[in-house]
């Protein structure tokens, strides 16, 4: 297909279709060009899903102009650029290739909500182009690349915020402060949960690539997969290792981040193991829909539980409305974090609800929420001040929490399928781990999965060096673990090593 020589003579949709992959910039009608001023000019990359929240936030923010949008799907880009231009009454340019946007888009900062396998590289390219960056969670697709992004941001003196927006919620900030000040005594464990319905994506794959999409650009660092192993092009990439990180790295990264925040740990865990699998149905997805990850920090363990099935087989008649709640806080959201302390328990959910109770179950007064900025406003505040310490979710914080999702999946991918009794025999010396595995087994049993008959994967306890973030001291497992801690990049979509 040839690129039109005079794109202004055809409609916007055709221009986007023909321009896909060529970085063609478009000024939309009903817009005007503003002269230079002190406004921060923002370009958003990836505008189909979460990117719409970025557009809404930046286009309505005082002192900010949304001047450019980028997406590989021309139909999506057409709709978003038109809406943004009409809302702001200024020029908004559309791009199919972010490299063209960085070169010609007249932006100061980049915000990205692409699929996970593009997060780090988009941030790297933006920083190399002299832009500050807001990068959605997880900030990386693997452990190694996340650290390269942090090092590059520091080296170039750029502001780089991660999309772990729970850190901007005043009630959660107050709850973390409450726990870290020792108001309930020493932490015994922290449990992050992602109890969220995820139905089967079906079998057979062979989905279609939307018309006009530059599939080479979409795949980026990953290999070109043909035919598609999924039916649904958008979103279902989350459940394939080449692009996503399962629900622990999708929704769960938020709760993983809050759990690590409570603990006050500023490195990845020195030891990590996983028990999990894709259970309750058969489909083409790869990542676990049910998983227990144990991050064995020296002070207290961080437990993370992913459950994609509802309360029971009966509850599957109405997916999403019948999810389990935390054992310690019956009836509360299962997309949440529970901190167990010597003197009681603290609960925080994804929306910022906080509950505190003592060891007898009596509810206590929750700490008063702190005054905070919205996560996007906080990013712009730091962009203007050039003070990294003002960021609620500096890229290093989001990197560390993202890495905990990655190390949990590394253990899973190196594990072996075993029956329930075999696993119990191997973990019997840890009462808390045994208890949490029992809770998982009960949950699966209510959904028709009998672990006495069906297998689940027990991953090895892998030792990681918190300073180097590589697997060390695991004998022959070091090589395969470290291979999974990075990836083989497809040129030219390569994350560079930053020295």
C-alpha positions in Angstrom: 0.0 0.0 0.0 1.4 3.4 -1.0 1.4 6.4 1.2 -0.7 9.2 -0.4 1.3 12.1 -1.7 -1.3 14.7 -0.7 -2.9 13.4 2.5 -4.7 16.7 3.1 -7.1 15.8 0.2 -8.6 12.8 1.9 -10.4 12.3 5.2 -8.7 11.9 8.6 -9.3 8.2 8.9 -7.7 7.5 5.5 -4.7 9.6 6.4 -4.2 7.7 9.6 -4.6 4.4 7.8 -2.1 5.2 5.1 0.2 7.0 7.5 0.4 4.1 10.1 4.0 3.3 10.7 5.3 6.4 8.9 4.8 8.8 11.8 2.6 11.2 9.8 1.6 14.2 12.0 -1.9 15.7 11.6 -3.4 18.9 12.8 -7.1 18.4 13.5 -9.8 20.8 12.4 -11.5 23.1 15.0 -8.1 23.7 16.6 -5.8 26.6 16.9 -2.0 26.8 17.4 -0.9 28.5 20.7 2.2 30.5 20.9 5.1 29.6 23.2 4.2 30.0 26.9 5.0 28.3 30.2 2.5 25.5 29.8 3.9 21.9 30.0 3.2 20.2 26.7 2.3 16.5 27.0 2.2 13.7 24.4 0.5 10.4 25.3 1.5 7.1 23.7 -1.0 4.3 23.8 -4.5 5.7 24.0 -6.9 2.8 23.7 -7.4 1.7 27.4 -5.7 3.3 30.4 -4.4 6.0 28.0 -7.8 7.6 28.1 -7.3 8.4 31.7 -4.0 10.1 30.8 -5.8 12.1 28.1 -8.6 13.2 30.5 -6.1 14.2 33.3 -3.7 16.2 31.2 -6.3 17.8 28.9 -8.1 19.3 31.8 -5.1 20.3 33.9 -4.2 24.0 34.5 -0.8 24.9 33.1 -0.7 21.8 30.8 -1.5 21.3 27.1 -2.1 17.9 25.6 -0.4 18.5 22.2 0.2 15.1 20.7 -1.2 11.5 20.8 0.3 8.3 19.5 -1.2 4.9 18.8 -0.6 2.1 16.4 -4.4 1.6 15.8 -5.5 4.3 13.4 -9.2 4.0 14.3 -8.4 4.5 18.0 -6.0 7.4 17.3 -8.5 9.2 15.0 -11.2 9.2 17.7 -8.9 10.3 20.6 -7.2 13.1 18.7 -10.6 14.5 17.5 -12.0 14.4 21.0 -8.9 16.0 22.6 -8.7 18.8 20.0 -12.4 19.6 20.4 -12.1 19.6 24.2 -9.1 21.8 24.4 -9.7 23.9 21.3 -6.0 23.7 20.4 -3.9 21.8 17.9 -3.4 18.1 18.7 -1.2 16.1 16.5 -1.6 12.4 15.8 1.3 9.9 15.3 1.6 6.2 14.5 5.2 6.0 15.6 6.4 7.5 19.0 9.8 8.3 17.5 8.3 10.8 15.2 6.3 12.2 18.0 9.5 12.7 20.1 11.1 14.4 17.1 8.3 16.6 15.8 5.5 16.6 18.4 6.5 19.7 20.3 6.2 18.0 23.7 8.0 18.5 27.0 6.9 15.2 28.6 5.6 11.8 27.5 3.0 9.7 29.2 2.6 6.1 28.1 -0.1 3.4 28.6 1.0 0.9 25.9 1.1 -2.8 26.5 3.6 -3.9 29.1 6.3 -5.0 26.8 6.7 -1.4 25.5 6.7 0.5 28.8 10.4 0.6 29.5 11.5 1.2 25.9 9.0 4.0 25.5 10.4 5.6 28.6 14.0 5.1 27.4 13.3 6.7 24.0 11.5 9.6 25.6 14.3 10.3 28.0 16.9 10.0 25.3 14.9 12.6 23.3 15.1 14.9 26.3 11.6 14.4 27.7 10.4 13.7 31.2 8.2 10.6 31.4 5.2 9.2 33.1 5.1 5.4 32.6 2.2 3.1 33.5 2.6 0.2 35.7 4.3 -2.2 35.6 7.1 0.1 34.6 8.9 -2.8 33.0 8.3 -6.1 31.3 11.2 -7.7 33.1 13.6 -7.0 36.0 16.7 -5.9 34.1 15.0 -3.4 31.8 13.3 -1.6 34.7 16.7 -0.9 36.3 18.1 0.5 33.1 15.2 2.9 32.9 15.9 4.1 36.5 19.6 4.5 35.7 18.9 6.5 32.6 16.5 8.8 34.3 19.1 9.5 37.0 21.9 9.9 34.4 20.0 12.4 32.3 18.4 14.2 35.2 14.8 13.5 34.1 11.6 13.3 36.1 10.2 9.8 35.7 7.0 8.8 37.5 5.5 5.3 37.6 1.8 4.7 37.3 1.3 3.1 40.8 -1.3 5.8 41.7 -2.2 4.3 45.1 0.7 6.3 46.4 -1.2 9.4 45.7 -4.2 8.4 47.9 -4.2 10.3 51.1 -5.9 7.6 53.2 -3.3 5.0 52.1 -0.5 7.4 52.8 -1.8 7.9 56.3 -2.3 4.2 56.8 1.3 3.4 55.8 2.5 6.2 58.1 0.4 4.7 60.9 1.9 1.2 60.5 5.5 2.4 60.0 5.3 4.5 63.2 4.6 1.2 65.0 1.1 2.1 66.2 0.1 -1.6 66.0 3.6 -3.0 66.9 5.9 -5.1 64.7 4.7 -6.3 61.3 4.2 -10.1 61.2 3.3 -10.3 57.5 1.8 -8.2 54.7 -0.6 -9.8 52.2 -1.4 -8.2 48.8 -4.4 -9.6 46.9 -5.7 -9.5 43.4 -9.0 -11.4 43.7 -10.4 -10.3 40.4 -12.6 -12.2 37.9 -10.8 -13.2 34.7 -12.8 -15.5 32.4 -11.3 -17.9 29.8 -10.0 -16.3 26.7 -10.9 -19.4 24.7 -8.9 -21.7 22.5 -7.7 -21.7 19.0 -6.4 -18.1 18.8 -6.0 -16.9 15.3 -7.5 -13.4 16.0 -7.4 -10.7 13.4 -5.1 -7.7 13.5 -7.2 -4.5 13.2 -7.1 -2.8 9.8 -4.3 -0.3 9.5 -2.3 -1.4 12.6 1.4 -1.5 12.1 1.9 -4.9 13.6 5.7 -4.7 13.6 5.5 -1.6 15.8 2.9 -3.2 18.1 5.2 -6.2 18.7 8.3 -4.0 19.2 10.8 -5.8 21.4 8.8 -9.1 21.1 9.0 -11.5 18.1 6.4 -11.1 15.4 3.8 -13.7 16.2 1.7 -15.1 13.3 -0.9 -16.3 13.5 -2.0 -14.7 16.7 -2.4 -17.1 19.7 -5.3 -15.0 21.0 -8.7 -14.2 19.5 -8.9 -10.7 21.0 -6.1 -8.5 19.7 -6.5 -5.7 22.4 -6.2 -6.6 26.1 -5.8 -10.4 26.0 -2.0 -9.9 25.4 -1.9 -9.6 29.2 -2.0 -13.4 29.5 1.0 -14.1 27.3 4.6 -13.9 28.5 5.9 -12.2 25.4 3.8 -9.0 26.1 2.2 -9.2 29.6 2.8 -10.3 33.2 -0.5 -11.9 34.1 -2.8 -10.2 36.5 -0.2 -9.9 39.2 1.6 -7.5 36.8 -1.7 -5.9 35.6 -4.0 -5.1 38.5 -1.9 -6.7 41.2 1.2 -4.4 40.7 -0.8 -1.7 42.6 -1.4 -4.0 45.6 2.2 -5.3 45.4 3.4 -1.8 45.6 1.3 -0.9 48.6 2.4 -4.1 50.3 6.1 -3.3 49.8 5.5 0.3 50.9 4.0 -0.9 54.2 7.1 -3.0 54.8 9.5 -0.2 54.0 11.6 -2.5 51.9 13.7 -0.7 49.3 15.1 -3.7 47.4 13.6 -6.8 45.7 13.2 -9.7 48.1 16.3 -11.9 48.7 14.3 -15.1 48.2 11.1 -15.6 46.2 8.9 -18.7 45.4 5.6 -19.3 43.7 2.7 -21.8 43.8 0.2 -21.4 41.0 -1.3 -22.3 37.7 -4.0 -21.6 35.1 -6.8 -23.6 36.6 -10.6 -23.9 36.4 -10.9 -23.8 32.6 -8.7 -24.6 29.6 -7.7 -21.8 27.3 -4.7 -20.5 25.4 -3.5 -18.1 28.1 -0.1 -18.7 29.6 0.1 -16.8 32.8 -1.4 -18.1 36.1 -4.9 -17.1 37.0 -4.4 -18.5 40.5 -1.1 -17.9 42.2 0.5 -17.5 45.7 3.9 -15.7 45.7 6.1 -15.7 48.8 8.6 -12.9 49.0 10.8 -13.9 51.9 12.1 -10.6 53.2 14.3 -10.9 56.4 12.0 -8.7 58.6 8.6 -10.1 57.5 7.2 -11.9 54.5 5.3 -10.2 51.7 2.6 -12.6 50.5 0.8 -12.0 47.2 -2.3 -13.9 46.1 -3.9 -13.8 42.7 -7.3 -15.4 42.2 -9.0 -15.1 38.9 -11.9 -17.4 39.8 -15.0 -16.2 41.8 -16.0 -17.6 45.2 -17.4 -20.9 43.8 -18.5 -22.8 40.8 -22.0 -21.5 41.5 -20.7 -17.9 41.6 -19.4 -18.3 38.1 -22.9 -17.7 36.8 -22.2 -14.0 37.5 -18.5 -13.4 37.1 -17.0 -10.4 38.7 -19.8 -9.9 41.3 -19.0 -12.8 43.5 -15.3 -12.5 44.4 -13.7 -13.6 47.7 -12.8 -11.2 50.4 -9.7 -11.2 52.6 -9.8 -13.8 55.4 -9.0 -11.1 57.9 -11.7 -8.6 56.7 -14.8 -10.6 55.6 -17.0 -8.7 53.2 -14.3 -6.2 52.1 -12.7 -6.0 48.6 -10.3 -8.7 47.6 -8.3 -6.2 45.5 -6.5 -4.9 48.6 -3.7 -5.2 51.1 -3.8 -6.5 54.7 -1.1 -5.8 57.2 -0.9 -8.2 60.1 0.9 -6.7 63.1 1.5 -7.8 66.7 -1.4 -5.6 67.9 -3.9 -5.8 65.1 -4.7 -5.6 61.4 -4.9 -2.8 58.8 -6.8 -3.1 55.5 -6.5 -0.8 52.5 -8.3 -1.4 49.2 -7.6 -0.1 45.7 -10.0 2.8 46.2 -8.4 4.0 49.4 -10.8 2.6 52.0 -9.0 1.9 55.2 -10.0 -0.3 58.2 -8.1 -1.0 61.4 -9.0 -3.7 64.0 -7.4 -5.2 67.0 -6.5 -8.8 67.6 -10.0 -9.5 69.0 -11.6 -8.2 65.8 -12.8 -4.9 67.4 -12.7 -2.1 64.9 -10.4 0.8 65.7 -10.3 4.4 64.4 -8.5 4.7 61.1 -5.9 7.4 60.7 -7.0 10.6 59.2 -6.2 10.9 55.4 -3.4 13.2 54.4 -3.8 15.9 51.9 -2.4 14.9 48.5 -2.3 15.7 44.8 -3.6 13.5 42.1 -0.9 11.3 40.7 -0.8 13.2 37.3 -0.8 16.5 39.1 2.1 15.3 41.3 4.1 14.4 38.2 3.6 17.9 36.7 4.5 19.5 40.0 7.9 17.6 39.9 8.4 18.4 36.3 8.1 22.1 37.1 10.3 22.0 40.3 12.8 19.4 38.9 12.7 17.8 42.3 12.6 14.0 42.1 11.9 13.7 45.8 8.5 15.4 45.2 7.3 12.4 43.2 4.9 10.0 45.0 5.8 7.2 42.7 9.3 7.8 41.4 10.4 5.3 38.8 12.6 3.4 41.2 9.7 2.7 43.5 7.6 1.4 40.7 10.5 -0.6 39.3 11.1 -2.4 42.6 7.4 -3.3 42.9 7.2 -4.3 39.3 10.3 -6.5 39.8 8.5 -8.4 42.6 5.8 -9.4 40.1 8.5 -10.5 37.7 10.5 -12.6 40.2 7.3 -14.3 41.3 6.6 -15.3 37.7 10.3 -16.4 37.3 9.8 -18.9 40.1 6.5 -20.1 38.6 8.1 -20.7 35.1 10.9 -22.7 36.6 8.6 -24.9 38.7 7.2 -28.4 38.4 3.5 -29.5 38.5 2.7 -31.4 41.7 -0.4 -32.6 43.6 -1.5 -31.0 46.9 0.0 -33.6 49.3 3.4 -33.4 47.5 3.4 -29.6 47.9 2.3 -29.8 51.6 5.2 -32.1 52.2 7.7 -29.6 50.9 6.3 -26.5 52.7 5.2 -28.1 56.0 7.9 -26.4 58.0 6.4 -22.9 57.4 3.0 -22.7 59.1 2.0 -19.4 57.5 2.8 -20.6 54.0 1.0 -23.8 54.6 -2.0 -21.9 55.8 -2.1 -19.7 52.7 -1.7 -22.7 50.4 -4.5 -24.4 52.2 -6.7 -21.3 51.6 -5.8 -21.3 47.9 -6.6 -25.0 47.7 -10.0 -24.5 49.3 -10.8 -21.6 46.9 -10.0 -23.8 44.0 -12.0 -26.7 45.4 -15.1 -24.5 45.6 -14.5 -23.8 41.9 -14.4 -27.5 41.0 -10.6 -27.9 41.0 -9.4 -30.7 43.2 -5.7 -30.4 43.8 -5.6 -34.0 45.0 -6.4 -34.9 41.4 -5.2 -31.9 39.4 -1.7 -30.5 39.5 -0.5 -27.0 40.4 3.0 -25.7 39.8 5.4 -25.4 42.8 8.2 -23.0 41.9 11.6 -23.1 43.5 12.7 -20.7 46.2 15.0 -18.6 44.2 17.7 -16.4 45.8 18.2 -13.0 44.3 21.0 -10.5 45.1 19.1 -7.4 46.1 22.0 -5.2 45.0 22.5 -6.6 41.5 18.9 -7.8 41.1 20.2 -11.1 39.5 19.6 -14.6 40.7 22.7 -15.8 42.6 23.5 -18.9 44.6 20.9 -21.2 43.1 23.3 -23.6 41.3 22.1 -24.6 37.9 18.9 -22.5 38.3 20.9 -19.2 38.1 21.2 -19.4 34.3 17.5 -20.0 33.4 16.3 -17.6 36.2 18.5 -14.8 34.9 17.5 -15.5 31.3 13.9 -14.8 32.4 15.0 -11.7 34.3 15.6 -10.0 30.9 14.7 -10.9 27.3 16.1 -11.2 23.8 15.2 -7.9 22.2 14.2 -7.7 18.5 16.2 -5.0 16.8 15.7 -2.1 16.5 13.5 -2.3 19.6 16.3 -2.8 22.1 16.5 -1.5 25.6 20.2 -0.3 26.0 22.3 -1.2 29.0 23.0 2.0 31.0 26.3 2.2 32.7 
